[in-house]
Amino acid sequence: MSQTLRDRVIQTLIKFKTISEENMNEAIILQKKKDLGILEHKKVIGMVGRFVKEKGYLDLLEAFVLVRRKHPEAVLLLVAPQDKA
């Protein structure tokens, strides 16, 4: 992921901090998708956290393969902090 796209994703998610009825209306969701360059008809599955084994990313990726079989339009959005190493 390019630094520019990474920055856009992070800024969009920062503005979308918590899930609540207030920020889950259709107009807001469509705008967030647009901000991230995701077509509005796409279904998005997301996870935010450090990329470490304990977070279960391998399980998520395996599950996403199954999701894509039934929903080929699905998008997986993974967001993690930049590694300082």
JOJOVEN-V486332 format. One record per residue. RES is the residue in one small letter. SS is DSSP state (~ for helix, > for strand, _ for the rest). PHI is phi as a letter, one per 40 degrees, with the letter a starting at -180 (NA if undefined). PSI is psi in whole degrees, -180 to 180 (NA if undefined). Layout:
BEGIN
res=[RES;RES]
ss=[SS;SS]
phi=[PHI;PHI]
psi=[PSI;PSI]
END
This chain:
BEGIN
res=[m;s;q;t;l;r;d;r;v;i;q;t;l;i;k;f;k;t;i;s;e;e;n;m;n;e;a;i;i;l;q;k;k;k;d;l;g;i;l;e;h;k;k;v;i;g;m;v;g;r;f;v;k;e;k;g;y;l;d;l;l;e;a;f;v;l;v;r;r;k;h;p;e;a;v;l;l;l;v;a;p;q;d;k;a]
ss=[_;_;~;~;~;~;~;~;~;~;~;~;~;~;~;_;_;_;_;_;~;~;~;_;_;~;~;~;~;~;~;~;~;~;~;~;_;_;_;_;_;_;_;>;>;>;>;>;_;_;_;_;~;~;~;_;~;~;~;~;~;~;~;~;~;~;~;~;~;~;_;_;_;_;>;>;>;>;>;_;_;_;_;_;_]
phi=[NA;c;c;c;c;d;c;c;c;c;c;c;c;c;c;b;d;b;c;a;d;c;b;b;c;d;c;c;c;c;c;c;c;c;d;c;g;b;d;c;c;c;c;b;b;b;a;b;i;c;c;b;d;c;c;g;c;c;c;c;c;c;c;c;d;c;d;c;c;c;b;c;c;c;b;b;b;b;b;a;c;c;c;c;c]
psi=[132;157;-38;-47;-42;-45;-40;-43;-48;-46;-40;-44;-35;-41;-18;29;-53;157;124;164;-35;-40;16;20;159;-41;-42;-43;-45;-39;-40;-42;-45;-45;-33;0;27;127;143;-25;-10;141;137;130;129;158;136;127;170;146;82;154;-40;-20;-11;25;-37;-41;-43;-45;-41;-42;-38;-33;-43;-42;-45;-27;-38;-27;77;-15;-3;148;137;122;113;131;131;155;154;135;131;-4;NA]
END
